[in-house]
Structures are given as structure tokens and as C-alpha cells.
């Protein structure tokens, strides 16, 4: 019945009049792995070298108990000549104590270890399995539930369907696939409940785990790999998850999972087991074979004991010895040899019943098994498209998903808006109605420098966005749910509308309150400059969030670099006074260009005067003298220069202010365009970092 129900869920293209027909047997697939070996170098601190941040933690866990290899004290062997096979229709489980190599083995089978580092072979139906084809026909469910918290269960699966199912499939059929999958996963009662997080109550742990599985099997992959799918769940939830995996396997998928310590009920529905200890196989066979295996070994399993728990306890006892569980591994090799003739006949019969991989994939597609490939010619050629949808579809779905998630957390935007309004209010009250005097000029300079740099500091709140989404992004792009460039474009589009509102709020709060000149056109330019600063700042912070994956370290780097940008912007020290060996940093300063733009916007009027007559003495020792004395000094200067300087004579114009501040090397519109270009440049760098440094694969 499970197999039949599995086909009812998978074959969404079947017509209603075919419901009475008996289901076709699954397309036979056999995944073979032979003599898999994998070692890593240890750095001085004992951390395996060559791992990316996304896999370093799992590598440490997987290799904690691994012994040094015979070649060097500075390497650890995580896998040591492991062989076996997994068949469609069977639930294959990898067991072992912590550090035994369970996750490493599944990573090796799933293509998540560099081919240059992994020795041995992995084949599907006798053909090598790697690269684009592996990603297209497989799915990998990570141990952590990586989901958007404010989406409902149904929405989460619908967005997964939008990514993984082709555009040729109608929206009605995609919804039918999702509804059928909700029923298959036992999530009907929680379908319209949000996933939730620490601040928002949502579905239970078991339901969240099943949703994670559902997002990766929405296109019904041929190969399904799962890392500890029952971790952190109670016995009832864990049993329900494994039942779901059993039904998926019976529908024609090869399901391989790691499991730490299964209950007796879970053990009863597993089809094949591999027990590991320090990277070596200590048992390979069916769960029913555990008792005779350990009985012949000399450690019989009591009748009232859970065979899996007894086996793991026995392995742990041997691992405390200097040679570890080598005795068990050697006995397993002999045990396999004694039963090799029977297993060889079984293996030969399975291989004879399989078909060439390309033909098998084509057959699966024609039956609707590999939904991601249907409707694109795959059934004829046997090849599978790299991506299920065109790029514009991916961008639209990513935008829609992000907006759906963020609009249900309006408090985040209102906190940003509140910060901008408070900042604008403080600036407006401090720099209230500045006059056209030398003192007013200095105060305007301070307002522009602090105002433009504040725009960049406020953008630091974009830092946690990608840091939190990083692992979701890695999981989805690892199996070609969408293109990296689609994620970058969607990220930019989603970030832009809030920046418009924030820029408008700051400009309205400060422009007229401070007393900036120029009217409507000047206000519009001021608003565009603030918006460009937000755009460049958010791009810069987004880029840094991909380079620095830790939030607190990222904040430290952002604050430090923005302080340098302000220092070299030309406010504290003009360009002419900056040492020659630091001038390059002046032109790299993000604050320089919006600062110069608003300066020219304010002081660009030729008819505006900022110092008349005796005002030229303000800020000097003469400025504190009586007015009559200052007039006599002014008269003496006039006689010396041979020109008449009265109390109404304009001494300093806006052009003079710009010349003194040395901000005339680039025009204001060019400064605005350069600021906008910085935003695009950093998002291009963000894409490069995603392509180069965010590969979810061990080296």
C-alpha cells in the first residue's frame, strides 16, 4: 500500500482514468560504492585543513575519533575502504557513534567531497555518478532545519515547487503536487501554520523536520541523502519521519540516511544497515542479521535488547581499546567473505535487472518520477536540464518568497524607520536653521559629513540577512534549485524599496529643518544622494556578509572600514593635505562621493554669499574685538588692497567654500552616479564571492 500511495503522490501527470490501473513497478536503480577512502590534513590546532566554514564543523565531528593514518601524524582518515550498495525501494541507513564517519560517507555518496580528495568509486546502475547529472537527480537534506520562519508549511513547499518544477507545469498541477506531498508527509493539520522560530511560535520539531524533507523531495529525486533526519526528535516524531522516508523509498527512490541510535520500531522498517567505527565498516547487512553476526562474533545480543543499541554499545567498548574496533572490522570482512557467494548472486541479479542510467532516467521522467525534467525533452534524450526554470522565473519566485517572509515581520522595517527618524530629528534639532555665515558654513560641513556617513552605518543592519540565509542558499543552490545570479538580483530588488522610504524619511526630516537652500530641485538631488548612499552602503555590507560569515566579526569590520571611509572623505583633511601614499584610499572612500555631491548641491549657487564685511574676522582673534575696531581694520585692509570693502561686501561665496574644501574635482552628478555604481560594484563582488567561496563541498 505504501508503494502504491507513493506512486499516487509522485505521478502527478497521471490522468484520472488511469487511477484504476495497477501501478508500474519502480524503475530499478542500484547505487554502488567501492573502496571509498578519504583523509584530511590537520592544522596546528588539530582542525582538518582545506575545509570551508560551511563544512568545517561537520568535518570536526566526523573525524573526532578517527586515528592518524599510517602515512603521517598530520592526517586523519575519515573513510577507510568502505564498500556497499543501496537499491531503489530500500531504506539504507548508516549508523555509528559520533565521529565514526557517518556524515562523511553520505557526503561522499552525495558528491559533496572533492573528487580529487576522494578515492574509490561511486556508480549508479554501473555508471559513474558526479557533476551536473548527480545534482539534477539527487537531493540532500541537512541535519539542521533551514527554513524561512514566517512562511507557512504549504507556502514553503509551494515555493520549493516553483523552483524545482518546470515552468511548463501548470500552477494547478504544482499545487496538486504540493497538496499530495503535504498528505504524504502527514502535514495536513499544520499546512497553514508558519514554520516559526525563537520569537514566533510555529510547527513542532517533527513537523519542521518533515517540511525540510519535503522541500528537497518536491521534484521527487531519484537519489535522496539525509544527514540525521531524526536528530532532536522524540521517538514518535522520529518514527513518523522514518515512515515517510520508507514510503519515499518504496516509490522508487534510493534513500540513504545517517541515524545515530534508532529505536526498535525504527530498526524494524530499515532495509539495510552499515555500521561504521573510525571510518571502517564493522557491519553491513540487514537489521535482522545483527543477531547472528554478533552471536558468531562472541557477543550475543540478548532477546530483550534493542539490537541497534547493543551493537553501538559494543562498538563503543571496543573503541576505548588502543586498536579500536579493528577486531569487529576484521570479523566483518570474514563474515562478508563467507556469504560472498550468496550476496554475489543477489548483486548480479540486481545488476541484470537494472537498465543503463540514461535509459533509466528517461523512463523515470516519462513516468513523472523526475518531475523537474518533464516537459523539456528529457524523456527522449535521457539528459536532465541543469535548472528547471529560466532565470527570470527564479528571480521572481525569490523576490516573492522574500517579500512574503519579511512583510510578516514589519517590526524589523519599522525599527529601521524609527532609527532613521530619530537620527534625522537629532540632526534637525542640532543643526536647526543654519545661517549664511562662516560659522554656518562649518556647521553645514559637519552636517553633510555626519549625515552621509550615518547612511552607511545604518546599512549595517543588512549584515545578518545573508549570514542567516547562507545555509538556506547553500542547500538550495547545491542541487540547482536556482542560479546564483538569480539570488543576487532578487536580493538587490528586495532590498531597494525599503531604502527609498528610509531615504525619503531622512530627507524630509532634515532638509528644510537644517535650512538647506535650492528649493525643490535641490531637495530632489539631496534625496537621490541619500538614496544612492543607502544603495552603496547596503551593497557594501551585503558583500561583507558573504566574506565574513560571523555577525559580530562582521559588525567589527563594517564599523572599522566605514570609519576609514569617513576619515579619508575630505571632511577632516582636504584632498591636497592627504599624504600621497594615502590618496588612493581617498578615491576608494564611499563617503567621499555623496559628501562632495551634497556640498556642491548646497554651495553651488554663484549668487549666494557666506561672509560679508567684518564677518571675515569670525573665528580669529579680531572677531572678539568691538565692532568699531573691526571696521577700522576693514578700512585699513581696503586702503592696502586699493579696493573698497564695506560691511555689505561679499567676501566668501559658495564657490570659495567649495574651493577651500577641494571638492570640485568631480561634478555633483558624476559623484551621484559613482555612488550608485559602487552599489552595483559591490553586488557584483557579492556574486563573485558566492561563486568562488560558497561551494558546499569538502576539499
C-alpha positions as CSV (number, residue, x, y, z in Angstrom):
1,X,0.0,0.0,0.0
2,X,2.9,2.4,0.8
3,X,4.4,1.8,-2.7
4,X,1.1,2.5,-4.3
5,X,0.5,5.6,-2.3
6,X,4.0,6.7,-3.2
7,X,3.2,6.5,-6.9
8,X,-0.1,8.3,-6.4
9,X,1.9,11.2,-5.0
10,X,4.7,11.2,-7.4
11,X,2.9,10.7,-10.7
12,X,1.1,14.0,-10.8
13,X,0.7,13.8,-14.6
14,X,-1.4,10.7,-14.5
15,X,-4.9,11.2,-15.8
16,X,-8.0,10.4,-13.7
17,X,-8.9,7.4,-15.9
18,X,-5.6,5.8,-15.1
19,X,-6.3,5.6,-11.4
20,X,-7.8,2.1,-11.7
21,X,-4.7,0.7,-13.5
22,X,-2.2,-1.1,-11.3
23,X,0.9,1.0,-10.6
24,X,4.0,0.3,-12.6
25,X,7.0,-1.2,-10.7
26,X,9.6,1.4,-9.9
27,X,12.5,1.9,-12.3
28,X,15.4,-0.2,-10.9
29,X,18.3,1.8,-9.6
30,X,21.4,0.4,-7.8
31,X,23.9,2.8,-6.2
32,X,27.3,1.1,-5.7
33,X,30.2,2.5,-3.8
34,X,33.6,0.7,-3.8
35,X,36.6,1.2,-1.6
36,X,35.8,4.7,-0.6
37,X,38.7,6.4,1.3
38,X,39.1,9.9,2.4
39,X,41.7,11.7,4.6
40,X,42.2,15.3,5.6
41,X,45.2,17.2,6.8
42,X,45.3,18.5,10.3
43,X,46.4,22.1,11.0
44,X,48.4,23.0,14.0
45,X,45.3,23.3,16.1
46,X,44.0,19.9,15.1
47,X,41.4,21.3,12.7
48,X,41.2,19.5,9.4
49,X,42.7,21.7,6.7
50,X,41.1,22.5,3.5
51,X,37.5,22.8,4.7
52,X,35.2,25.7,4.0
53,X,33.5,27.3,7.0
54,X,30.2,25.6,6.0
55,X,31.7,22.1,6.4
56,X,34.5,22.6,9.0
57,X,32.2,21.9,11.9
58,X,30.8,18.7,10.4
59,X,34.3,17.6,9.4
60,X,35.5,18.0,13.0
61,X,32.6,16.0,14.3
62,X,33.1,13.3,11.7
63,X,36.8,13.0,12.4
64,X,36.9,13.4,16.2
65,X,37.7,9.7,16.9
66,X,39.5,9.0,13.6
67,X,43.0,7.6,14.1
68,X,46.0,9.0,12.3
69,X,46.8,7.4,9.1
70,X,49.9,5.3,8.7
71,X,51.4,7.8,6.3
72,X,51.6,10.9,8.6
73,X,50.8,12.1,12.0
74,X,49.2,15.2,10.4
75,X,46.4,13.4,8.6
76,X,43.2,11.8,9.8
77,X,41.4,9.0,7.9
78,X,37.7,9.6,7.9
79,X,36.8,6.8,5.5
80,X,38.9,3.7,5.1
81,X,37.9,1.4,2.2
82,X,34.2,1.4,2.6
83,X,32.1,-0.5,0.0
84,X,28.4,-1.4,-0.3
85,X,25.3,-0.8,-2.4
86,X,21.9,0.8,-2.0
87,X,18.9,-0.1,-4.1
88,X,15.7,1.7,-5.1
89,X,12.8,0.6,-2.9
90,X,15.0,0.0,0.2
91,X,15.8,2.3,3.1
92,X,19.5,2.4,3.6
93,X,20.9,3.6,7.0
94,X,24.4,4.4,8.0
95,X,25.0,4.1,11.8
96,X,27.8,4.6,14.2
97,X,28.9,6.5,17.2
98,X,29.8,10.2,17.0
99,X,33.0,10.6,14.9
100,X,32.5,7.3,13.1
101,X,32.3,8.8,9.7
102,X,28.6,8.6,9.0
103,X,28.1,12.1,7.6
104,X,31.4,11.8,5.7
105,X,30.2,8.7,3.9
106,X,26.9,10.3,3.0
107,X,28.8,13.4,1.8
108,X,31.0,11.2,-0.4
109,X,28.0,9.4,-2.0
110,X,26.2,12.8,-2.5
111,X,29.1,14.3,-4.3
112,X,29.9,16.8,-1.5
113,X,33.6,15.8,-1.3
114,X,36.0,17.0,-4.0
115,X,36.7,14.2,-6.5
116,X,40.5,14.9,-6.2
117,X,40.4,14.1,-2.5
118,X,38.1,11.0,-2.5
119,X,39.5,7.7,-3.5
120,X,37.3,4.9,-4.7
121,X,34.2,4.9,-7.0
122,X,30.5,5.6,-6.8
123,X,28.3,4.4,-9.6
124,X,24.5,4.4,-10.3
125,X,23.4,1.4,-12.5
126,X,27.1,0.8,-13.2
127,X,27.9,4.3,-14.5
128,X,30.0,6.9,-12.7
129,X,27.9,9.5,-10.9
130,X,29.1,13.1,-10.5
131,X,28.7,16.6,-11.6
132,X,25.6,18.1,-13.2
133,X,23.7,14.9,-13.5
134,X,24.1,14.0,-9.9
135,X,22.9,17.4,-8.7
136,X,19.9,17.2,-11.0
137,X,18.6,13.7,-9.9
138,X,19.5,13.9,-6.2
139,X,18.6,15.9,-3.1
140,X,20.5,16.3,0.2
141,X,18.6,17.0,3.4
142,X,20.9,18.6,6.0
143,X,20.7,17.9,9.7
144,X,19.6,21.4,10.6
145,X,16.1,22.6,9.5
146,X,16.9,25.5,7.3
147,X,13.6,27.2,6.5
148,X,12.1,30.7,6.4
149,X,10.4,31.2,9.7
150,X,7.4,33.3,8.6
151,X,6.3,31.1,5.7
152,X,3.6,28.5,6.3
153,X,4.2,24.8,5.6
154,X,2.2,25.0,2.4
155,X,3.9,28.2,1.2
156,X,7.3,26.7,1.9
157,X,6.5,23.7,-0.3
158,X,4.9,25.8,-2.9
159,X,8.0,28.0,-3.3
160,X,10.1,24.8,-3.5
161,X,7.8,23.6,-6.3
162,X,8.2,26.9,-8.1
163,X,12.0,26.4,-8.0
164,X,12.2,22.7,-8.8
165,X,9.3,22.0,-11.1
166,X,9.4,23.3,-14.6
167,X,7.5,26.3,-15.9
168,X,5.8,24.0,-18.4
169,X,3.9,22.5,-15.5
170,X,0.7,24.4,-14.8
171,X,0.2,26.2,-11.4
172,X,-2.8,23.8,-10.7
173,X,-0.6,20.8,-11.1
174,X,2.2,22.3,-9.0
175,X,-0.4,22.9,-6.2
176,X,-1.7,19.4,-6.7
177,X,1.9,18.1,-6.2
178,X,2.2,20.2,-3.1
179,X,-1.1,19.0,-1.7
180,X,-0.3,15.4,-2.3
181,X,3.1,15.8,-0.7
182,X,1.5,17.5,2.4
183,X,-0.7,14.4,2.8
184,X,2.3,12.1,2.2
185,X,4.3,13.9,4.9
186,X,1.5,13.9,7.3
187,X,1.3,17.7,7.5
188,X,-2.3,18.3,6.6
189,X,-3.2,19.7,10.0
190,X,-0.2,22.1,10.0
191,X,-0.3,23.1,6.4
192,X,-1.3,26.7,7.1
193,X,0.8,27.2,10.2
194,X,4.0,29.2,10.0
195,X,7.3,27.4,10.4
196,X,8.2,29.7,13.4
197,X,11.4,30.5,15.2
198,X,12.5,31.5,18.7
199,X,10.3,34.7,18.6
200,X,7.3,33.2,16.7
201,X,5.5,30.0,17.7
202,X,5.1,27.6,14.8
203,X,5.1,24.0,13.9
204,X,6.6,21.2,16.1
205,X,10.1,19.9,15.7
206,X,8.9,16.7,13.9
207,X,6.7,18.7,11.5
208,X,9.6,21.1,10.8
209,X,11.8,18.1,10.0
210,X,9.3,16.7,7.6
211,X,8.9,20.1,5.9
212,X,12.7,20.2,5.4
213,X,12.5,16.8,3.8
214,X,9.5,17.9,1.7
215,X,11.4,20.9,0.2
216,X,14.1,18.6,-1.1
217,X,11.8,15.9,-2.5
218,X,9.3,18.2,-4.2
219,X,10.7,17.2,-7.6
220,X,10.8,13.5,-6.5
221,X,14.6,12.9,-6.8
222,X,16.0,9.5,-7.8
223,X,18.6,9.8,-5.0
224,X,17.8,11.2,-1.6
225,X,20.5,11.7,1.0
226,X,19.7,12.7,4.6
227,X,22.0,13.6,7.5
228,X,20.5,12.6,10.8
229,X,16.8,13.2,9.9
230,X,15.7,12.1,13.4
231,X,18.1,14.2,15.3
232,X,16.5,16.1,18.2
233,X,13.1,14.5,17.7
234,X,11.1,12.4,20.2
235,X,10.5,8.7,19.5
236,X,7.0,9.2,18.0
237,X,8.1,12.0,15.7
238,X,11.3,10.2,14.7
239,X,9.3,7.1,13.8
240,X,6.9,9.1,11.7
241,X,9.8,10.7,9.8
242,X,11.3,7.3,9.0
243,X,7.9,6.0,7.9
244,X,7.8,8.9,5.4
245,X,11.3,8.0,4.2
246,X,10.2,4.4,3.8
247,X,7.3,5.4,1.6
248,X,9.6,7.6,-0.5
249,X,12.0,4.7,-1.0
250,X,9.1,2.4,-2.0
251,X,8.0,4.9,-4.6
252,X,11.3,4.2,-6.5
253,X,13.9,6.4,-4.9
254,X,17.3,5.4,-3.5
255,X,17.2,6.7,0.1
256,X,20.4,6.8,2.2
257,X,20.3,8.3,5.7
258,X,22.5,8.6,8.7
259,X,21.0,7.7,12.1
260,X,22.5,7.8,15.5
261,X,20.6,5.4,17.7
262,X,17.3,4.1,16.2
263,X,14.6,2.7,18.3
264,X,13.4,-0.9,17.9
265,X,10.4,0.3,15.8
266,X,12.6,2.3,13.5
267,X,15.1,-0.5,13.2
268,X,12.2,-2.8,12.1
269,X,11.4,-0.7,9.0
270,X,15.0,-0.2,7.8
271,X,16.1,-2.5,4.9
272,X,19.9,-2.3,5.0
273,X,22.4,-1.2,7.6
274,X,26.1,-0.1,7.5
275,X,27.8,0.3,10.9
276,X,30.9,2.4,11.0
277,X,33.7,2.8,13.5
278,X,36.5,5.3,12.9
279,X,35.9,5.2,9.2
280,X,35.8,1.4,8.8
281,X,32.8,-0.9,8.2
282,X,32.1,-3.1,11.2
283,X,28.8,-4.5,9.9
284,X,27.0,-4.4,6.6
285,X,23.7,-6.2,6.1
286,X,20.1,-6.3,7.1
287,X,18.8,-5.4,10.6
288,X,17.8,-9.0,11.1
289,X,21.4,-10.0,10.5
290,X,22.7,-8.2,13.6
291,X,21.9,-11.0,16.0
292,X,23.6,-13.8,14.1
293,X,26.6,-11.5,13.3
294,X,27.3,-10.6,16.9
295,X,26.4,-14.1,18.0
296,X,29.2,-15.6,15.8
297,X,31.5,-12.8,16.9
298,X,31.1,-13.8,20.5
299,X,28.9,-11.0,21.8
300,X,25.4,-12.4,21.5
301,X,22.5,-9.9,21.6
302,X,20.0,-10.6,24.4
303,X,16.4,-11.2,23.3
304,X,15.1,-8.3,25.3
305,X,17.7,-5.9,23.9
306,X,17.4,-3.4,21.1
307,X,19.9,-4.8,18.6
308,X,21.0,-1.4,17.3
309,X,21.7,-0.1,20.8
310,X,23.6,-3.2,21.8
311,X,25.7,-3.0,18.6
312,X,26.6,0.6,19.2
313,X,27.4,-0.1,22.9
314,X,29.6,-2.9,21.8
315,X,31.4,-0.8,19.3
316,X,32.0,2.0,21.9
317,X,33.5,-0.5,24.3
318,X,36.0,-1.7,21.6
319,X,36.8,1.9,20.6
320,X,38.1,2.5,24.1
321,X,40.9,0.0,23.3
322,X,44.1,1.0,21.5
323,X,43.2,-0.8,18.3
324,X,39.6,0.5,18.4
325,X,37.0,-1.7,16.8
326,X,39.6,-3.3,14.4
327,X,38.6,-6.8,15.6
328,X,35.0,-6.1,14.6
329,X,36.0,-4.7,11.3
330,X,38.2,-7.7,10.5
331,X,35.4,-10.1,11.6
332,X,33.0,-8.3,9.3
333,X,35.4,-8.8,6.4
334,X,35.5,-12.5,7.1
335,X,31.7,-12.6,7.6
336,X,31.2,-10.9,4.2
337,X,33.5,-13.4,2.5
338,X,31.6,-16.4,3.9
339,X,28.4,-15.1,2.5
340,X,30.0,-13.7,-0.7
341,X,28.6,-16.3,-3.0
342,X,25.0,-15.6,-2.0
343,X,25.5,-11.9,-2.0
344,X,27.3,-12.1,-5.3
345,X,24.4,-13.9,-6.9
346,X,22.0,-11.3,-5.4
347,X,24.1,-8.5,-6.7
348,X,24.3,-10.0,-10.1
349,X,20.6,-10.4,-10.3
350,X,20.1,-6.8,-9.3
351,X,22.6,-5.5,-11.8
352,X,20.9,-7.6,-14.5
353,X,17.5,-6.2,-13.6
354,X,18.8,-2.6,-14.0
355,X,19.0,-0.7,-17.2
356,X,21.5,1.8,-18.5
357,X,21.4,5.0,-16.5
358,X,20.4,7.3,-19.3
359,X,17.6,5.0,-20.3
360,X,16.5,4.6,-16.6
361,X,16.4,8.4,-16.2
362,X,14.4,8.8,-19.4
363,X,12.0,6.1,-18.2
364,X,11.6,7.8,-14.8
365,X,10.9,11.1,-16.5
366,X,8.3,9.5,-18.8
367,X,6.5,8.1,-15.7
368,X,6.6,11.5,-13.9
369,X,9.2,10.3,-11.4
370,X,11.7,13.1,-12.1
371,X,9.2,15.9,-12.3
372,X,11.9,18.5,-12.7
373,X,12.9,17.2,-16.1
374,X,9.4,16.7,-17.6
375,X,8.3,18.8,-20.4
376,X,11.8,19.8,-21.6
377,X,12.7,16.9,-23.8
378,X,14.5,15.0,-21.1
379,X,12.4,11.9,-21.6
380,X,13.7,11.5,-25.1
381,X,17.4,12.3,-24.6
382,X,17.7,10.9,-21.1
383,X,19.5,14.1,-20.1
384,X,18.3,16.3,-17.3
385,X,18.2,20.1,-17.5
386,X,20.6,22.0,-15.2
387,X,17.8,24.3,-14.0
388,X,14.1,23.6,-14.1
389,X,13.2,27.2,-14.9
390,X,14.5,30.2,-16.8
391,X,16.4,32.9,-14.8
392,X,13.6,35.5,-14.8
393,X,11.2,32.9,-13.2
394,X,13.8,32.2,-10.5
395,X,14.3,35.9,-9.7
396,X,10.5,36.4,-9.5
397,X,10.0,33.5,-7.1
398,X,12.9,34.5,-4.9
399,X,11.5,38.1,-4.7
400,X,8.0,36.8,-3.9
401,X,9.3,34.5,-1.2
402,X,11.5,37.1,0.4
403,X,8.7,39.7,0.5
404,X,6.2,37.2,1.9
405,X,8.6,36.3,4.7
406,X,9.6,39.9,5.5
407,X,6.2,41.5,5.4
408,X,5.1,39.3,8.2
409,X,7.8,40.8,10.4
410,X,7.0,44.5,9.9
411,X,8.7,45.3,13.2
412,X,12.1,45.0,11.5
413,X,11.3,47.7,9.0
414,X,9.7,50.0,11.5
415,X,12.7,49.7,13.7
416,X,14.9,50.8,10.8
417,X,12.5,53.6,10.0
418,X,12.4,54.7,13.7
419,X,16.2,54.8,13.8
420,X,16.3,57.0,10.7
421,X,13.6,59.3,12.0
422,X,15.3,59.7,15.4
423,X,18.6,60.3,13.7
424,X,17.0,62.9,11.4
425,X,15.3,64.5,14.3
426,X,18.6,64.8,16.2
427,X,20.3,66.3,13.2
428,X,17.4,68.7,12.6
429,X,17.5,70.0,16.2
430,X,21.2,70.3,16.4
431,X,21.7,71.9,13.0
432,X,18.4,73.9,13.2
433,X,18.1,76.7,10.6
434,X,21.8,77.3,9.8
435,X,22.6,80.9,8.8
436,X,24.8,82.1,5.9
437,X,27.8,82.9,8.0
438,X,31.3,81.4,8.3
439,X,30.0,79.6,11.4
440,X,27.0,78.3,9.4
441,X,29.4,77.1,6.7
442,X,31.4,75.0,9.2
443,X,28.2,73.6,10.7
444,X,26.9,72.7,7.2
445,X,30.1,70.8,6.6
446,X,29.6,68.9,9.8
447,X,26.0,68.1,8.9
448,X,26.9,66.8,5.5
449,X,29.8,64.7,6.7
450,X,27.9,63.1,9.6
451,X,24.7,62.8,7.6
452,X,26.3,60.9,4.7
453,X,28.4,58.7,6.9
454,X,25.4,57.9,9.1
455,X,23.6,56.5,6.0
456,X,26.4,53.9,5.6
457,X,26.4,53.0,9.3
458,X,22.6,52.5,9.3
459,X,23.1,50.0,6.4
460,X,25.0,47.7,8.8
461,X,21.6,46.1,9.7
462,X,21.8,44.3,6.3
463,X,24.7,42.3,7.7
464,X,22.7,39.5,9.4
465,X,20.4,39.0,6.4
466,X,22.7,36.8,4.3
467,X,24.5,35.4,7.3
468,X,21.2,33.9,8.4
469,X,20.2,32.9,4.9
470,X,23.6,31.5,4.0
471,X,22.9,27.8,4.7
472,X,19.5,28.0,3.1
473,X,21.2,29.4,0.0
474,X,23.9,26.7,0.1
475,X,21.3,23.9,0.4
476,X,19.1,25.2,-2.5
477,X,21.9,26.0,-4.9
478,X,23.8,22.8,-4.2
479,X,21.2,20.9,-6.2
480,X,20.4,23.6,-8.7
481,X,17.2,25.0,-7.4
482,X,18.2,28.3,-8.9
483,X,21.2,30.2,-10.3
484,X,23.5,32.2,-8.1
485,X,23.0,35.3,-10.2
486,X,19.2,35.0,-9.6
487,X,19.7,35.1,-5.9
488,X,21.9,38.2,-6.2
489,X,19.4,40.0,-8.4
490,X,16.5,39.1,-6.1
491,X,18.5,40.2,-3.1
492,X,19.1,43.7,-4.7
493,X,15.4,44.1,-5.8
494,X,14.0,43.2,-2.4
495,X,16.5,45.5,-0.6
496,X,15.7,48.6,-2.7
497,X,12.1,49.6,-1.8
498,X,12.8,50.0,1.9
499,X,15.8,52.2,1.0
500,X,13.5,54.5,-0.9
501,X,11.2,55.0,2.1
502,X,14.2,55.4,4.5
503,X,15.8,58.0,2.2
504,X,12.6,60.0,1.9
505,X,12.1,60.0,5.7
506,X,15.6,61.3,6.3
507,X,15.5,63.9,3.6
508,X,12.1,65.2,4.7
509,X,13.1,65.3,8.3
510,X,16.4,67.3,7.8
511,X,16.4,69.3,4.5
512,X,14.1,72.2,5.5
513,X,14.8,71.9,9.2
514,X,18.5,72.5,8.7
515,X,17.8,75.3,6.2
516,X,19.4,73.9,3.1
517,X,18.9,76.0,0.0
518,X,17.8,75.4,-3.5
519,X,14.2,74.6,-3.3
520,X,12.5,71.5,-4.8
521,X,15.3,70.6,-7.3
522,X,17.9,70.8,-4.6
523,X,15.7,68.7,-2.3
524,X,15.3,66.1,-5.0
525,X,19.0,65.9,-5.5
526,X,19.6,65.6,-1.8
527,X,17.1,62.8,-1.6
528,X,18.7,61.0,-4.6
529,X,22.1,61.3,-2.9
530,X,20.8,59.9,0.4
531,X,19.2,57.0,-1.6
532,X,22.4,56.4,-3.5
533,X,24.3,56.3,-0.2
534,X,21.9,53.7,1.2
535,X,22.2,51.7,-2.0
536,X,26.0,51.7,-2.0
537,X,26.1,51.1,1.8
538,X,23.7,48.1,1.6
539,X,25.7,46.7,-1.3
540,X,29.0,47.0,0.6
541,X,27.5,45.4,3.8
542,X,25.9,42.6,1.7
543,X,29.3,41.9,0.1
544,X,31.0,41.8,3.5
545,X,28.3,39.4,4.9
546,X,29.4,36.9,2.2
547,X,33.1,37.4,3.1
548,X,32.8,37.4,6.9
549,X,30.3,34.7,7.9
550,X,30.1,35.7,11.6
551,X,27.7,38.5,12.6
552,X,29.8,40.0,15.5
553,X,33.0,39.9,13.5
554,X,31.2,41.4,10.5
555,X,30.0,44.3,12.6
556,X,33.5,45.0,13.8
557,X,34.8,45.0,10.2
558,X,32.0,47.2,8.9
559,X,32.4,49.8,11.6
560,X,36.2,50.0,11.2
561,X,36.1,50.3,7.4
562,X,33.3,52.9,7.5
563,X,35.4,54.9,10.0
564,X,38.3,54.8,7.5
565,X,36.0,56.0,4.7
566,X,34.9,59.0,6.8
567,X,38.5,59.8,7.7
568,X,39.5,59.9,4.1
569,X,36.3,61.5,2.7
570,X,37.8,65.1,2.6
571,X,36.0,66.5,5.6
572,X,38.6,66.2,8.3
573,X,41.5,66.8,5.9
574,X,41.2,68.0,2.3
575,X,42.5,66.0,-0.6
576,X,45.5,68.3,-1.1
577,X,46.6,67.7,2.5
578,X,46.3,63.9,2.4
579,X,49.7,62.2,2.1
580,X,50.5,60.9,-1.4
581,X,50.7,57.3,-0.2
582,X,47.1,57.5,1.2
583,X,45.4,59.4,-1.7
584,X,44.3,56.1,-3.3
585,X,42.2,55.5,-0.2
586,X,40.6,58.9,-0.6
587,X,39.2,57.8,-4.0
588,X,38.1,54.5,-2.6
589,X,36.1,56.2,0.2
590,X,32.4,55.6,-0.2
591,X,31.7,58.7,1.8
592,X,33.7,61.0,-0.5
593,X,31.3,61.0,-3.4
594,X,28.0,61.6,-1.6
595,X,29.7,64.2,0.6
596,X,31.0,66.1,-2.4
597,X,27.7,65.8,-4.2
598,X,25.7,67.4,-1.3
599,X,28.4,70.0,-0.8
600,X,28.2,71.1,-4.4
601,X,24.4,71.0,-4.2
602,X,24.4,73.4,-1.3
603,X,27.3,75.7,-2.2
604,X,27.0,75.6,-6.0
605,X,24.9,78.8,-6.3
606,X,27.1,81.7,-7.6
607,X,24.9,84.5,-6.1
608,X,24.9,83.1,-2.6
609,X,27.3,84.8,0.0
610,X,28.5,83.2,3.2
611,X,30.7,86.0,4.5
612,X,30.2,89.8,4.3
613,X,32.4,92.6,5.6
614,X,33.6,92.1,9.2
615,X,32.2,88.5,9.2
616,X,35.5,87.6,7.6
617,X,37.1,88.0,11.1
618,X,34.8,85.4,12.7
619,X,36.9,82.7,14.3
620,X,40.0,84.8,14.5
621,X,41.4,86.9,17.4
622,X,40.0,90.1,15.7
623,X,36.5,88.6,15.8
624,X,36.3,89.1,19.6
625,X,37.1,92.9,19.3
626,X,34.4,95.6,19.3
627,X,32.5,96.3,16.0
628,X,34.2,99.7,15.6
629,X,37.6,98.2,15.8
630,X,36.8,95.6,13.2
631,X,35.5,98.4,10.9
632,X,38.8,100.2,11.2
633,X,40.7,97.0,10.4
634,X,38.5,96.5,7.4
635,X,39.1,100.1,6.3
636,X,42.9,99.5,6.6
637,X,42.6,96.4,4.5
638,X,40.7,98.3,1.9
639,X,43.3,101.0,1.7
640,X,46.1,98.4,1.5
641,X,44.4,96.5,-1.3
642,X,43.2,99.6,-3.1
643,X,39.6,98.5,-3.2
644,X,36.5,99.3,-1.2
645,X,35.4,96.6,1.3
646,X,32.3,97.6,3.2
647,X,30.2,95.9,5.7
648,X,28.0,94.6,2.9
649,X,30.7,93.4,0.6
650,X,30.7,89.7,-0.1
651,X,34.0,88.2,0.8
652,X,33.2,84.4,0.6
653,X,30.8,82.8,-1.9
654,X,29.7,79.2,-2.2
655,X,32.4,78.7,-4.9
656,X,35.0,79.9,-2.5
657,X,33.8,77.3,0.1
658,X,34.0,74.5,-2.4
659,X,37.5,75.6,-3.4
660,X,38.7,75.7,0.2
661,X,37.3,72.2,0.8
662,X,38.8,71.0,-2.5
663,X,35.6,69.2,-3.6
664,X,35.5,70.4,-7.2
665,X,37.5,67.6,-8.8
666,X,34.2,65.8,-9.8
667,X,30.9,67.3,-10.6
668,X,27.9,66.6,-8.4
669,X,26.0,64.4,-10.9
670,X,29.1,62.4,-11.5
671,X,29.5,61.9,-7.8
672,X,25.9,60.7,-7.6
673,X,26.5,58.2,-10.5
674,X,29.7,57.0,-8.9
675,X,27.9,56.3,-5.6
676,X,25.2,54.3,-7.5
677,X,28.0,52.5,-9.4
678,X,29.6,51.5,-6.1
679,X,26.3,49.8,-5.1
680,X,26.3,47.7,-8.3
681,X,30.0,47.0,-8.0
682,X,29.7,45.5,-4.5
683,X,26.8,43.4,-5.6
684,X,28.9,42.1,-8.5
685,X,31.6,41.3,-5.9
686,X,28.9,39.6,-3.8
687,X,28.1,37.3,-6.8
688,X,31.8,36.6,-7.3
689,X,32.2,35.5,-3.6
690,X,29.1,33.3,-3.9
691,X,30.6,31.6,-7.0
692,X,34.1,31.2,-5.6
693,X,33.7,30.8,-1.8
694,X,30.3,29.4,-1.1
695,X,30.6,25.9,-2.5
696,X,29.0,23.4,-0.1
697,X,31.7,20.8,-0.7
698,X,34.6,19.4,1.3
699,X,38.1,19.5,-0.3
